Amino acid sequence: MVGLLDRWSKKKQTERLTENKAKKETKEPVVRPAAEEKVKHTKKVSQHSTAYRILVRPLVTEKAAIKESENKYSFMVSREATKNQVKEAVAEAYGVKPVRINIMNVQGRRVRFGNHFGRRSDFKKAIVTLPVGKSINIHEGV
């Protein structure tokens, strides 16, 4: 019984293959004019793309708000960021060249939800000191 079904399915497969070959042979190639050639669209990268890869987000805390009166702004930065990269990123994103950059690695705190213990992620924090008279607005939309 199985042998009969195998022969039948093989016969169907061979018929399909011959039909597909016949269709391919009868097809005429489509010729497109040169003006209609597809143009590869490159992804439009924003002007500040490198700056926002380095500056993850501003830190909005009470302590950071107090430091802003001294022209010191806090940012969470990428784990691989250096002082020079942060300095360039702030200048590019906010148009103000910082005087000084302090960077520190902050360990995530231990947290507890009921009987479950966990840990927040570690992050790198940068404190950016701006020149006297210059400021940036990091509280827009907060």
JOLINRA-V820219 format. One record per residue. N is the residue number from 1. RES is the residue in three letters. OMEGA is omega in radians with two decimals (* if undefined). Layout:
N|RES|OMEGA + N|RES|OMEGA
This chain:
1|MET|-3.11 + 2|VAL|-3.12 + 3|GLY|3.13 + 4|LEU|3.14 + 5|LEU|3.11 + 6|ASP|-3.14 + 7|ARG|-3.12 + 8|TRP|-3.13 + 9|SER|3.10 + 10|LYS|3.13 + 11|LYS|3.11 + 12|LYS|-3.13 + 13|GLN|-3.14 + 14|THR|3.09 + 15|GLU|3.13 + 16|ARG|-3.14 + 17|LEU|3.14 + 18|THR|3.10 + 19|GLU|3.13 + 20|ASN|3.11 + 21|LYS|-3.14 + 22|ALA|3.12 + 23|LYS|-3.12 + 24|LYS|-3.12 + 25|GLU|-3.10 + 26|THR|-3.12 + 27|LYS|3.07 + 28|GLU|3.14 + 29|PRO|-3.14 + 30|VAL|3.14 + 31|VAL|-3.13 + 32|ARG|3.07 + 33|PRO|-3.08 + 34|ALA|-3.10 + 35|ALA|-3.09 + 36|GLU|-3.14 + 37|GLU|-3.12 + 38|LYS|3.10 + 39|VAL|3.11 + 40|LYS|3.14 + 41|HIS|3.08 + 42|THR|-3.14 + 43|LYS|-3.12 + 44|LYS|-3.11 + 45|VAL|-3.11 + 46|SER|-3.09 + 47|GLN|-3.04 + 48|HIS|-3.02 + 49|SER|-3.13 + 50|THR|-3.13 + 51|ALA|-3.08 + 52|TYR|2.96 + 53|ARG|-3.13 + 54|ILE|3.11 + 55|LEU|-3.08 + 56|VAL|3.11 + 57|ARG|3.04 + 58|PRO|3.08 + 59|LEU|-3.12 + 60|VAL|3.11 + 61|THR|3.12 + 62|GLU|-3.12 + 63|LYS|3.12 + 64|ALA|3.13 + 65|ALA|3.10 + 66|ILE|-3.14 + 67|LYS|-3.14 + 68|GLU|3.09 + 69|SER|3.09 + 70|GLU|-3.10 + 71|ASN|3.08 + 72|LYS|-3.10 + 73|TYR|-3.10 + 74|SER|3.11 + 75|PHE|2.92 + 76|MET|-3.07 + 77|VAL|3.14 + 78|SER|-3.06 + 79|ARG|-3.10 + 80|GLU|-3.02 + 81|ALA|3.07 + 82|THR|-3.13 + 83|LYS|-3.14 + 84|ASN|3.12 + 85|GLN|3.13 + 86|VAL|-3.14 + 87|LYS|3.12 + 88|GLU|-3.11 + 89|ALA|3.12 + 90|VAL|3.12 + 91|ALA|-3.12 + 92|GLU|-3.05 + 93|ALA|-3.02 + 94|TYR|3.08 + 95|GLY|3.12 + 96|VAL|3.14 + 97|LYS|-3.10 + 98|PRO|3.09 + 99|VAL|-3.02 + 100|ARG|3.10 + 101|ILE|2.99 + 102|ASN|-3.11 + 103|ILE|3.09 + 104|MET|3.03 + 105|ASN|-3.12 + 106|VAL|3.10 + 107|GLN|3.12 + 108|GLY|-3.11 + 109|ARG|3.03 + 110|ARG|3.14 + 111|VAL|-3.13 + 112|ARG|3.05 + 113|PHE|-3.08 + 114|GLY|3.14 + 115|ASN|-3.08 + 116|HIS|3.10 + 117|PHE|3.11 + 118|GLY|-3.11 + 119|ARG|3.05 + 120|ARG|-3.10 + 121|SER|3.00 + 122|ASP|3.08 + 123|PHE|3.12 + 124|LYS|-3.09 + 125|LYS|3.09 + 126|ALA|3.03 + 127|ILE|-3.03 + 128|VAL|3.10 + 129|THR|-3.13 + 130|LEU|3.10 + 131|PRO|-3.13 + 132|VAL|3.12 + 133|GLY|3.12 + 134|LYS|3.08 + 135|SER|3.06 + 136|ILE|-3.14 + 137|ASN|3.13 + 138|ILE|-3.09 + 139|HIS|3.12 + 140|GLU|3.08 + 141|GLY|3.14 + 142|VAL|*
